[in-house]
Amino acid sequence: MLEVPPVIVHPPLHGGGRRVTVQGKDLGVAHSDRQLLEFLRQAGLPEAEDLIDDPEWVKWDGRPAHIYGGG
């Protein structure tokens, strides 16, 4: 089991979207699950669909998973 999930989906920004980091590297701001999955695929995680709801891989910080609206 990983101590810190490698993927962090940060709290929603005031203008909408959530910053996404993988092992501390900023991938950008996702405004939807589709965008999040694309970021993760580009980062070398081809099975991203199976990972986004796995807390060992992804930490949804600040708000529930799959919520991208402004904070």
N, CA, C and O atoms as CSV, one atom per row, in Angstrom:
chain,resi,resn,atom,element,x,y,z
A,1,MET,N,N,0.838,-1.190,0.000
A,1,MET,CA,C,0.000,0.000,0.000
A,1,MET,C,C,0.875,1.243,0.000
A,1,MET,O,O,1.849,1.319,0.749
A,2,LEU,N,N,0.539,2.201,-0.821
A,2,LEU,CA,C,1.281,3.450,-0.904
A,2,LEU,C,C,0.914,4.336,0.277
A,2,LEU,O,O,-0.253,4.393,0.665
A,3,GLU,N,N,1.906,5.038,0.863
A,3,GLU,CA,C,1.618,5.923,1.991
A,3,GLU,C,C,0.905,7.188,1.532
A,3,GLU,O,O,-0.062,7.618,2.162
A,4,VAL,N,N,1.363,7.775,0.462
A,4,VAL,CA,C,0.746,8.980,-0.090
A,4,VAL,C,C,0.323,8.652,-1.520
A,4,VAL,O,O,1.149,8.225,-2.326
A,5,PRO,N,N,-0.952,8.848,-1.840
A,5,PRO,CA,C,-1.368,8.567,-3.217
A,5,PRO,C,C,-0.548,9.400,-4.202
A,5,PRO,O,O,-0.305,10.581,-3.956
A,6,PRO,N,N,-0.120,8.800,-5.314
A,6,PRO,CA,C,0.697,9.542,-6.270
A,6,PRO,C,C,-0.070,10.633,-7.013
A,6,PRO,O,O,0.537,11.583,-7.507
A,7,VAL,N,N,-1.387,10.512,-7.098
A,7,VAL,CA,C,-2.196,11.497,-7.812
A,7,VAL,C,C,-2.994,12.305,-6.788
A,7,VAL,O,O,-3.693,11.747,-5.942
A,8,ILE,N,N,-2.873,13.635,-6.882
A,8,ILE,CA,C,-3.660,14.518,-6.029
A,8,ILE,C,C,-4.545,15.378,-6.929
A,8,ILE,O,O,-4.064,16.063,-7.832
A,9,VAL,N,N,-5.847,15.326,-6.661
A,9,VAL,CA,C,-6.797,16.224,-7.313
A,9,VAL,C,C,-7.121,17.270,-6.252
A,9,VAL,O,O,-7.848,16.998,-5.297
A,10,HIS,N,N,-6.578,18.455,-6.430
A,10,HIS,CA,C,-6.638,19.511,-5.426
A,10,HIS,C,C,-8.037,20.118,-5.343
A,10,HIS,O,O,-8.866,19.882,-6.222
A,11,PRO,N,N,-8.310,20.905,-4.284
A,11,PRO,CA,C,-9.640,21.513,-4.134
A,11,PRO,C,C,-10.012,22.361,-5.352
A,11,PRO,O,O,-9.138,22.896,-6.034
A,12,PRO,N,N,-11.307,22.477,-5.615
A,12,PRO,CA,C,-11.743,23.297,-6.749
A,12,PRO,C,C,-11.259,24.739,-6.620
A,12,PRO,O,O,-11.223,25.309,-5.529
A,13,LEU,N,N,-10.893,25.305,-7.751
A,13,LEU,CA,C,-10.488,26.708,-7.809
A,13,LEU,C,C,-11.736,27.579,-7.846
A,13,LEU,O,O,-12.812,27.107,-8.214
A,14,HIS,N,N,-11.603,28.834,-7.471
A,14,HIS,CA,C,-12.761,29.733,-7.457
A,14,HIS,C,C,-13.395,29.875,-8.835
A,14,HIS,O,O,-14.609,30.050,-8.940
A,15,GLY,N,N,-12.596,29.802,-9.886
A,15,GLY,CA,C,-13.120,29.906,-11.241
A,15,GLY,C,C,-13.561,28.576,-11.824
A,15,GLY,O,O,-13.994,28.517,-12.975
A,16,GLY,N,N,-13.457,27.508,-11.046
A,16,GLY,CA,C,-13.810,26.172,-11.506
A,16,GLY,C,C,-12.592,25.373,-11.905
A,16,GLY,O,O,-11.541,25.938,-12.206
A,17,GLY,N,N,-12.726,24.084,-11.908
A,17,GLY,CA,C,-11.636,23.180,-12.231
A,17,GLY,C,C,-10.812,22.845,-11.003
A,17,GLY,O,O,-10.881,23.530,-9.982
A,18,ARG,N,N,-10.030,21.780,-11.119
A,18,ARG,CA,C,-9.177,21.321,-10.028
A,18,ARG,C,C,-7.779,21.061,-10.563
A,18,ARG,O,O,-7.608,20.392,-11.582
A,19,ARG,N,N,-6.779,21.596,-9.866
A,19,ARG,CA,C,-5.389,21.347,-10.235
A,19,ARG,C,C,-5.084,19.876,-9.974
A,19,ARG,O,O,-5.539,19.309,-8.981
A,20,VAL,N,N,-4.317,19.265,-10.863
A,20,VAL,CA,C,-3.974,17.852,-10.765
A,20,VAL,C,C,-2.459,17.725,-10.725
A,20,VAL,O,O,-1.755,18.290,-11.562
A,21,THR,N,N,-1.962,16.971,-9.738
A,21,THR,CA,C,-0.534,16.695,-9.673
A,21,THR,C,C,-0.318,15.185,-9.598
A,21,THR,O,O,-1.113,14.459,-9.002
A,22,VAL,N,N,0.767,14.732,-10.212
A,22,VAL,CA,C,1.188,13.341,-10.119
A,22,VAL,C,C,2.610,13.348,-9.594
A,22,VAL,O,O,3.513,13.892,-10.229
A,23,GLN,N,N,2.804,12.743,-8.437
A,23,GLN,CA,C,4.097,12.717,-7.753
A,23,GLN,C,C,4.698,14.113,-7.686
A,23,GLN,O,O,5.892,14.298,-7.924
A,24,GLY,N,N,3.863,15.091,-7.361
A,24,GLY,CA,C,4.304,16.467,-7.194
A,24,GLY,C,C,4.422,17.282,-8.467
A,24,GLY,O,O,4.641,18.491,-8.400
A,25,LYS,N,N,4.283,16.656,-9.623
A,25,LYS,CA,C,4.377,17.370,-10.896
A,25,LYS,C,C,2.997,17.881,-11.302
A,25,LYS,O,O,2.039,17.111,-11.383
A,26,ASP,N,N,2.906,19.179,-11.553
A,26,ASP,CA,C,1.639,19.808,-11.933
A,26,ASP,C,C,1.292,19.442,-13.373
A,26,ASP,O,O,2.068,19.701,-14.293
A,27,LEU,N,N,0.117,18.836,-13.558
A,27,LEU,CA,C,-0.320,18.442,-14.899
A,27,LEU,C,C,-1.278,19.439,-15.525
A,27,LEU,O,O,-1.490,19.418,-16.737
A,28,GLY,N,N,-1.857,20.310,-14.714
A,28,GLY,CA,C,-2.804,21.287,-15.229
A,28,GLY,C,C,-4.067,21.299,-14.403
A,28,GLY,O,O,-4.123,20.730,-13.313
A,29,VAL,N,N,-5.086,21.961,-14.939
A,29,VAL,CA,C,-6.376,22.097,-14.261
A,29,VAL,C,C,-7.419,21.309,-15.045
A,29,VAL,O,O,-7.664,21.573,-16.222
A,30,ALA,N,N,-8.026,20.343,-14.373
A,30,ALA,CA,C,-9.082,19.538,-14.988
A,30,ALA,C,C,-10.434,20.143,-14.649
A,30,ALA,O,O,-10.683,20.548,-13.514
A,31,HIS,N,N,-11.308,20.197,-15.658
A,31,HIS,CA,C,-12.665,20.709,-15.468
A,31,HIS,C,C,-13.702,19.592,-15.562
A,31,HIS,O,O,-14.905,19.840,-15.477
A,32,SER,N,N,-13.217,18.349,-15.739
A,32,SER,CA,C,-14.126,17.211,-15.864
A,32,SER,C,C,-13.329,15.928,-15.661
A,32,SER,O,O,-12.099,15.934,-15.712
A,33,ASP,N,N,-14.047,14.825,-15.429
A,33,ASP,CA,C,-13.377,13.529,-15.342
A,33,ASP,C,C,-12.663,13.209,-16.651
A,33,ASP,O,O,-11.575,12.634,-16.644
A,34,ARG,N,N,-13.269,13.577,-17.757
A,34,ARG,CA,C,-12.650,13.305,-19.063
A,34,ARG,C,C,-11.272,13.965,-19.159
A,34,ARG,O,O,-10.308,13.342,-19.605
A,35,GLN,N,N,-11.186,15.229,-18.738
A,35,GLN,CA,C,-9.898,15.928,-18.755
A,35,GLN,C,C,-8.920,15.290,-17.777
A,35,GLN,O,O,-7.742,15.126,-18.092
A,36,LEU,N,N,-9.406,14.932,-16.593
A,36,LEU,CA,C,-8.551,14.276,-15.601
A,36,LEU,C,C,-7.973,12.986,-16.170
A,36,LEU,O,O,-6.773,12.738,-16.046
A,37,LEU,N,N,-8.807,12.171,-16.787
A,37,LEU,CA,C,-8.339,10.915,-17.370
A,37,LEU,C,C,-7.289,11.160,-18.445
A,37,LEU,O,O,-6.312,10.417,-18.534
A,38,GLU,N,N,-7.474,12.182,-19.255
A,38,GLU,CA,C,-6.489,12.496,-20.296
A,38,GLU,C,C,-5.157,12.902,-19.670
A,38,GLU,O,O,-4.104,12.457,-20.126
A,39,PHE,N,N,-5.188,13.740,-18.634
A,39,PHE,CA,C,-3.948,14.111,-17.934
A,39,PHE,C,C,-3.232,12.863,-17.419
A,39,PHE,O,O,-2.017,12.737,-17.565
A,40,LEU,N,N,-3.985,11.943,-16.818
A,40,LEU,CA,C,-3.371,10.746,-16.239
A,40,LEU,C,C,-2.806,9.833,-17.317
A,40,LEU,O,O,-1.749,9.231,-17.125
A,41,ARG,N,N,-3.492,9.723,-18.441
A,41,ARG,CA,C,-2.955,8.921,-19.555
A,41,ARG,C,C,-1.653,9.526,-20.073
A,41,ARG,O,O,-0.692,8.806,-20.345
A,42,GLN,N,N,-1.627,10.858,-20.207
A,42,GLN,CA,C,-0.412,11.530,-20.670
A,42,GLN,C,C,0.732,11.355,-19.681
A,42,GLN,O,O,1.901,11.404,-20.065
A,43,ALA,N,N,0.399,11.151,-18.407
A,43,ALA,CA,C,1.418,10.944,-17.377
A,43,ALA,C,C,1.867,9.485,-17.306
A,43,ALA,O,O,2.692,9.130,-16.464
A,44,GLY,N,N,1.326,8.639,-18.189
A,44,GLY,CA,C,1.764,7.252,-18.234
A,44,GLY,C,C,0.900,6.283,-17.445
A,44,GLY,O,O,1.349,5.187,-17.110
A,45,LEU,N,N,-0.329,6.669,-17.146
A,45,LEU,CA,C,-1.254,5.788,-16.430
A,45,LEU,C,C,-2.393,5.389,-17.370
A,45,LEU,O,O,-3.479,5.964,-17.298
A,46,PRO,N,N,-2.155,4.407,-18.255
A,46,PRO,CA,C,-3.150,4.052,-19.260
A,46,PRO,C,C,-4.431,3.466,-18.671
A,46,PRO,O,O,-5.475,3.511,-19.322
A,47,GLU,N,N,-4.378,2.923,-17.469
A,47,GLU,CA,C,-5.555,2.336,-16.819
A,47,GLU,C,C,-6.228,3.344,-15.896
A,47,GLU,O,O,-6.783,2.968,-14.863
A,48,ALA,N,N,-6.183,4.614,-16.259
A,48,ALA,CA,C,-6.659,5.693,-15.394
A,48,ALA,C,C,-8.112,5.504,-14.954
A,48,ALA,O,O,-8.457,5.845,-13.822
A,49,GLU,N,N,-8.965,4.970,-15.825
A,49,GLU,CA,C,-10.377,4.779,-15.461
A,49,GLU,C,C,-10.519,3.910,-14.225
A,49,GLU,O,O,-11.431,4.104,-13.421
A,50,ASP,N,N,-9.610,2.944,-14.074
A,50,ASP,CA,C,-9.660,2.030,-12.936
A,50,ASP,C,C,-9.042,2.633,-11.681
A,50,ASP,O,O,-9.197,2.082,-10.591
A,51,LEU,N,N,-8.346,3.755,-11.819
A,51,LEU,CA,C,-7.607,4.320,-10.690
A,51,LEU,C,C,-8.277,5.511,-10.030
A,51,LEU,O,O,-8.039,5.756,-8.847
A,52,ILE,N,N,-9.108,6.264,-10.747
A,52,ILE,CA,C,-9.556,7.553,-10.206
A,52,ILE,C,C,-10.429,7.430,-8.961
A,52,ILE,O,O,-10.577,8.403,-8.222
A,53,ASP,N,N,-11.007,6.266,-8.714
A,53,ASP,CA,C,-11.792,6.078,-7.495
A,53,ASP,C,C,-11.085,5.185,-6.478
A,53,ASP,O,O,-11.692,4.747,-5.500
A,54,ASP,N,N,-9.812,4.919,-6.709
A,54,ASP,CA,C,-9.017,4.097,-5.792
A,54,ASP,C,C,-8.199,5.017,-4.889
A,54,ASP,O,O,-7.274,5.671,-5.370
A,55,PRO,N,N,-8.515,5.085,-3.587
A,55,PRO,CA,C,-7.813,6.010,-2.693
A,55,PRO,C,C,-6.333,5.703,-2.507
A,55,PRO,O,O,-5.590,6.544,-2.001
A,56,GLU,N,N,-5.892,4.514,-2.907
A,56,GLU,CA,C,-4.459,4.226,-2.861
A,56,GLU,C,C,-3.720,4.943,-3.985
A,56,GLU,O,O,-2.509,5.146,-3.895
A,57,TRP,N,N,-4.424,5.326,-5.032
A,57,TRP,CA,C,-3.821,5.991,-6.182
A,57,TRP,C,C,-4.158,7.465,-6.283
A,57,TRP,O,O,-3.316,8.271,-6.678
A,58,VAL,N,N,-5.396,7.828,-5.926
A,58,VAL,CA,C,-5.860,9.204,-6.126
A,58,VAL,C,C,-6.444,9.754,-4.831
A,58,VAL,O,O,-7.304,9.136,-4.203
A,59,LYS,N,N,-5.956,10.926,-4.448
A,59,LYS,CA,C,-6.532,11.646,-3.315
A,59,LYS,C,C,-7.329,12.821,-3.867
A,59,LYS,O,O,-6.779,13.691,-4.541
A,60,TRP,N,N,-8.616,12.842,-3.582
A,60,TRP,CA,C,-9.487,13.961,-3.945
A,60,TRP,C,C,-9.479,14.894,-2.748
A,60,TRP,O,O,-10.115,14.608,-1.734
A,61,ASP,N,N,-8.777,15.989,-2.851
A,61,ASP,CA,C,-8.551,16.890,-1.730
A,61,ASP,C,C,-9.593,18.008,-1.705
A,61,ASP,O,O,-9.867,18.627,-2.734
A,62,GLY,N,N,-10.165,18.264,-0.546
A,62,GLY,CA,C,-11.000,19.443,-0.361
A,62,GLY,C,C,-12.480,19.295,-0.645
A,62,GLY,O,O,-13.293,19.887,0.065
A,63,ARG,N,N,-12.857,18.541,-1.638
A,63,ARG,CA,C,-14.270,18.339,-1.990
A,63,ARG,C,C,-14.429,16.891,-2.434
A,63,ARG,O,O,-13.437,16.211,-2.696
A,64,PRO,N,N,-15.663,16.416,-2.520
A,64,PRO,CA,C,-15.876,15.042,-2.972
A,64,PRO,C,C,-15.336,14.811,-4.391
A,64,PRO,O,O,-15.162,15.742,-5.177
A,65,ALA,N,N,-15.086,13.555,-4.676
A,65,ALA,CA,C,-14.615,13.165,-6.007
A,65,ALA,C,C,-15.614,13.586,-7.074
A,65,ALA,O,O,-16.826,13.593,-6.853
A,66,HIS,N,N,-15.078,13.933,-8.227
A,66,HIS,CA,C,-15.855,14.225,-9.435
A,66,HIS,C,C,-16.613,15.552,-9.382
A,66,HIS,O,O,-17.479,15.797,-10.221
A,67,ILE,N,N,-16.302,16.409,-8.413
A,67,ILE,CA,C,-16.903,17.743,-8.309
A,67,ILE,C,C,-15.844,18.747,-8.756
A,67,ILE,O,O,-14.786,18.847,-8.134
A,68,TYR,N,N,-16.116,19.482,-9.818
A,68,TYR,CA,C,-15.125,20.399,-10.381
A,68,TYR,C,C,-15.525,21.860,-10.271
A,68,TYR,O,O,-14.771,22.737,-10.691
A,69,GLY,N,N,-16.687,22.135,-9.719
A,69,GLY,CA,C,-17.170,23.508,-9.601
A,69,GLY,C,C,-16.342,24.339,-8.642
A,69,GLY,O,O,-15.601,23.811,-7.814
A,70,GLY,N,N,-16.481,25.650,-8.770
A,70,GLY,CA,C,-15.709,26.592,-7.963
A,70,GLY,C,C,-15.865,26.366,-6.478
A,70,GLY,O,O,-16.926,25.981,-5.987
A,71,GLY,N,N,-14.751,26.622,-5.763
A,71,GLY,CA,C,-14.735,26.420,-4.319
A,71,GLY,C,C,-14.989,27.680,-3.662
A,71,GLY,O,O,-15.020,27.740,-2.433
